[in-house]
Amino acid sequence: MLKSESIKNQELLALAVSRIHRSRSLEELQKTFFATTPQFVDADAFGMYLLDEKHKTKALFSYQANQKFLSEYEDIRRHDPIFMRMLQKKSLTHSSEVFRDRVWRKQPLYKFLSKWGLDHTIEAPLIVGGQVQGTLNIARGGLHFKNDSLSYAQFICGEINTAYKRICEIAELKREIACLRLPSDTFDKLSPRLQEVIELAITGASNRVIADRMGITENTVRHHLKLIYRELDVHNRAELVQRVHSNRTIGKPN
């Protein structure tokens, strides 16, 4: 029975990871985070914060969290010791790791959380280019997070961060491609699908990785690349990368 339960969890986790990495936008990713994490982490509230350079919230997504609670938390964020430790470590941090139980229950953050029926918290970073650009927050009432919940949280938050970095990189590439000085009639002939293949291809992603991320076959990827090479008058990936970067350089103001 235990073995069959373990196999089921592994299958669910594999499906969760696949869904995470198929997310093509921040909105899809946050929905996936909220849909998959509760299956593995026994918690009562989940949040995804996007932060500016001063670590102030610029966007917030939440699941099963009271809006007033979220608003009041913004006033105490700079005094949140779990958040500060997470910024220092740049890795998942939880309340039981930072404080012993008796000390934790004397903390202002604990008193704030307990007012809303929560007792323990997990915070994990979203990191791009070595900088913390957001956090994944998980909280629960009652007893501490169990070890299996912490392990799942560590793994899932890591996968979410990897997908978040990819989404940010693709968004940056889209901005660069939009500035290319390719003849407009040539670039306009490329469908959004082909443009997505370009975005992934010039990052060095293999045909298999592109296929997985776009939900298509490797043969379809090869077909798309042939169309792209023909339309942009290049013959391979090296020339495609050179074409993109040379046009980007030309497009920059002197």
MIROVEX-312839 format. One record per residue: x negated, y negated, z negated of N, C-alpha, C in turn; residue in three letters. Coordinates in steps of 0.05 Angstrom, whole numbers, plus 5000, padded with zeros to 4 digits. Layout:
BEGIN
XYZXYZXYZALA ...
END
This chain:
BEGIN
498350245000500050005000498349755000MET 496249754983494449524981492949485007LEU 492149715019490649705044492349585066LYS 494949675068496649565088497349275084SER 497449185058497848905052495448735061GLU 493048845057490548705065490448675095SER 491248885110491248875139493148665149ILE 495548655136497548455143496448175139LYS 495148135116494047865111491947785132ASN 490247985140488147935160489447855186GLN 491647995193492947935218494247655217GLU 495447585195496647325191494547105193LEU 492247165180490046965180488946925208LEU 488747145223487747125251489646955268ALA 492246995264494246835278494146535270LEU 493646495244493446215234491046075247ALA 488746215248486346095260486746035289VAL 488046225303488646185331490345935335SER 492345905318494145675321492645415315ARG 490945425295489345185288487745095311ILE 486445285325484545205346486045155373HIS 488545215374490145145398491444865395ARG 491144745372492244475367490744275385SER 492244125401490943935420491143645411ARG 492543595389492743325379492843335349SER 492343095337492443075308495143155297LEU 497343075311499943145302500443445302GLU 499443585323499643875323498043995301GLU 495643885296493944005275495143975248LEU 496243745242497443705215499843885211GLN 501443925232503744105230502744395226LYS 500544465239499444735236498444775207THR 497044565197496044575169498344635149PHE 500544485153502744515135504344775139PHE 504244885163505645135169504145385160ALA 501445365161499845605156498745625127THR 497845395116496545405090498345525068THR 500945445066502545565045502845865046PRO 502245985069502346285070500146415054GLN 497946265049495646375036494846245010PHE 495645995006494845844982497445784966VAL 497445894942499845854925499745574913ASP 501245394925501245114917504044994921ALA 504344744910506944614911506944364928ASP 504644254936504644014952502044014970ALA 502343914994500143915013500043635027PHE 497643545032497343285045494943275063GLY 495043105084492743055101492442745103MET 490242645093489642365094487542305115TYR 487942085130485841985148484941715135LEU 482341685133481141455119479541275137LEU 479441015129477640835144474840835132ASP 473140655141470340655133470040615102GLU 472040485090471940425061473540635045LYS 474240855059475741075047478440995037HIS 479640795051482440725045484140865066LYS 486540945057488341095075489340935098THR 488941045122490040905146492241075158LYS 492441335150494741505159495041725139ALA 497541815135498042025116500242205126LEU 499742465124501742665131502142835106PHE 504642915100505043065075507143285079SER 507043475061509043695062509643765033TYR 512243765026513243835000512143644978GLN 511543394986510443194967512342954966ALA 512942874942514742644937513342384947ASN 514842224963513641984975512841784954GLN 514241764932513541574911510941664898LYS 510641924895508142034884505741964902PHE 506141994928504041924947503341634946LEU 505341464943504841174942503341094917SER 504141214894502741154869499941254869GLU 499441484882496741594883494841404896TYR 495741254916494041064930492840864911GLU 494340794890493340594871491140704853ASP 490940974850488941084832486741244847ILE 486941244874485041404890482141344882ARG 481441084879478641014873477741114845ARG 479741194829479141294802479541604801HIS 479841724824480242014825477542154824ASP 476842284802474242414800473842654818PRO 476042784826475843004845475142894873ILE 476442684880475842554906472942454907PHE 472042324885469342224885467242444886MET 467742664872465942894874465943014902ARG 468343034914468543144941466942974961MET 467142704958465542524975462542574972LEU 461742624948458942664942457942934954GLN 459543144950458843404959459343444989LYS 461343304999462343345027463143635032LYS 464443745012465544015014467944044995SER 469444254999471844304982471144294953LEU 472844144938472544114909475244154896THR 475244274872477844304858477444234829HIS 479644174816479544064788478244254769SER 478644514771477444704753474444724756SER 473444644779470544644785469244414771GLU 470644194769469443944759469743924728VAL 472044014718472643974689473444244676PHE 472544274652473744494635476544414628ARG 478244604622481044554619481744334599ASP 480444354575481044154555480343874563ARG 478043844577477143584586478943484609VAL 479643674627481343604649484043484640TRP 485143604619487843514610487743244596ARG 485343134592485142864580484642654602LYS 484242744627483642564649486142414658GLN 485842154665488141994675489442134700PRO 487742254717488842384741490642614733LEU 489842764713491542994705494242884694TYR 494142674678496542554667498442454689LYS 497142344710498742254733500042484748PHE 498442694753499442924767501643064751LEU 501243094725503143244709505843104708SER 505842834711508342684712510042774735LYS 508842884755510242974779510343284780TRP 509843414758510043704757507643854769GLY 505443714772502943834783500743834762LEU 499144044763497044074742494244104753ASP 494044204778491344254789491244174818HIS 488844094827488643984854486144084869THR 486344104895484144174913483943944933ILE 481443854938481043654959478643744977GLU 479143745003477143825022476743605043ALA 474243565052473843345071474243415100PRO 474943205116474943225145472443055153LEU 470443185164467943055170467343055199ILE 466642815210465742785237463142615237VAL 461042715250458542565250457342515223GLY 457842705205456742675178458242485159GLY 460442375169462042185154464742305147GLN 465642265122468242355114470342165125VAL 472042275143474042115156476842175146GLN 477042375128479642445118479442655097GLY 481742725085481742945065484143125069THR 483843365061486043555059486643605030LEU 489043545021489643554992491743774987ASN 491243934966493044144958493444124928ILE 495844144918496344124889498444324880ALA 498244414855500244604844500744544815ARG 503044634806503644614777503044874764GLY 502944874737502545124723499545204720GLY 499045454724496345564720494445474742LEU 491845524737489745454756490145604782HIS 488945494804488945644829487445904825PHE 488646124835487246384833484946384853LYS 483046574848480746584865481346634895ASN 483446804899484146864928485246614941ASP 486846454926487846204938485546004944SER 483645994926481345814930479745904955LEU 479346174958477846274980479346215007SER 481946265007483446205031483445905037TYR 483645745016483645455020480945365032ALA 478745475022476045415032475845485062GLN 476845715069476645815097478445645115PHE 480945615108482845475125482045185129ILE 481245055107480444765109478044735127CYS 476244935126473844935143474644955172GLY 476645125178477545155206479044905215GLU 480644785197482044535204480044315210ILE 477844305195475744095200474444145227ASN 473844395234472644445260474544365283THR 477144425280479044345300479344035301ALA 479243905278479443615276477143485291TYR 474743585287472343485301472643505331LYS 473643735340474043775369476043575380ARG 478243535366480343345375479143065376ILE 477542985357476242725357474342705381CYS 472742915386470842905408472242885435GLU 474543035438476043015463477242745466ILE 478242625445479342355446477242155456ALA 474742185445472542005453471842055483GLU 471842305492471242365520473442245538LEU 475842255529478042145545477641845549LYS 476641715527476141425530473841375549ARG 471841555548469541525567470341575595GLU 471941785599472841855627474541635638ILE 476141515621477941295630476341055640ALA 473741035632472040815640470340885664CYS 470541125674468941205697469541045722LEU 467340985737467740835762467941025785ARG 469541225782470241395805472341255822LEU 472341295848474541175864477141255851PRO 478941055847481441105833483041325847SER 483041325874484741515888483641805883ASP 481041825879479842085874480542185846THR 480142015826480742105799483742145795PHE 485341985808488242005804489342275816ASP 487742385834488642645845488442875824LYS 486742825804486343035784488643045764LEU 489843275761492043305742491043285713SER 492843235694492043225666490643495658PRO 491543715670490343975664487443975672ARG 486843875696484143875706482443685690LEU 483543465682482043275665481343395638GLN 483143565628482543705602480343905606GLU 480244035629478044225634475344065635VAL 475343835648472943665649472043595621ILE 473943505604473243425577471843645561GLU 472843895565471644115551469044205564LEU 469044215591466644315605464144145600ALA 464443875598462043715595461043715566ILE 462543845548461543875520459844125518THR 459744285540458244535540459944775534GLY 462544745531464244975525464245175548ALA 464045425541463945645561466745675573SER 466945825596469545875608471346015588ASN 470246195573471846345553473046155532ARG 471345975522472245785502474445595513VAL 473945505538475945335551478545485554ILE 478345735562480845895566482345925540ALA 480845985518482146025492483545775483ASP 482145545486483245295476485545195492ARG 485645265518487745175535490045375538MET 489545615528491545825531491845935559GLY 489645945574489646045601487546255605ILE 487446385628485446595632482746475642THR 480646625640478046535650478046495680GLU 479546665694479846635723481046365730ASN 483046285714484346025719482445805714THR 480745835693478745625688476845595711VAL 475945825722474045815745475445685769ARG 477945745773479445625795479545315791HIS 480245235767480344945761477644805766HIS 475544935757472844815761472144785790LEU 472944985807472444955836473844715847LYS 476344675839477844445848476544185840LEU 475644175814474243935804471743875819ILE 470044085824467544055839468143935866TYR 470144045880470843955907471743665907ARG 473443595888474543325887472443115879GLU 470643195862468542995852465943025867LEU 465843205887463543245904461043315887ASP 461443515870459143635855459243935860VAL 457044065851456844355858456744535833HIS 456244415810455944585786456444405761ASN 456244535738456744385713454644175708ARG 452144235714450044045710450543785725ALA 451443815751452043575767454543435757GLU 456443595746458843475735458143305711LEU 456443405693455643255669454143005678VAL 452343035698450742805707452642595720GLN 454642685735456542505747458042345726ARG 459042485706460542355684458842145670VAL 456342225662454742045647453541815663HIS 452941875689451941655705454041445710SER 456441535715458641345719459341195694ASN 459141325671459541195646457540975642ARG 454941035649452840835646453340595664THR 454140665689454640445708456940275699ILE 458840395685461240255677460740075653GLY 458440095639457939925616457139645624LYS 458039445610457139175617454239135611PRO 452938955627450138895623449738725599ASN 
END
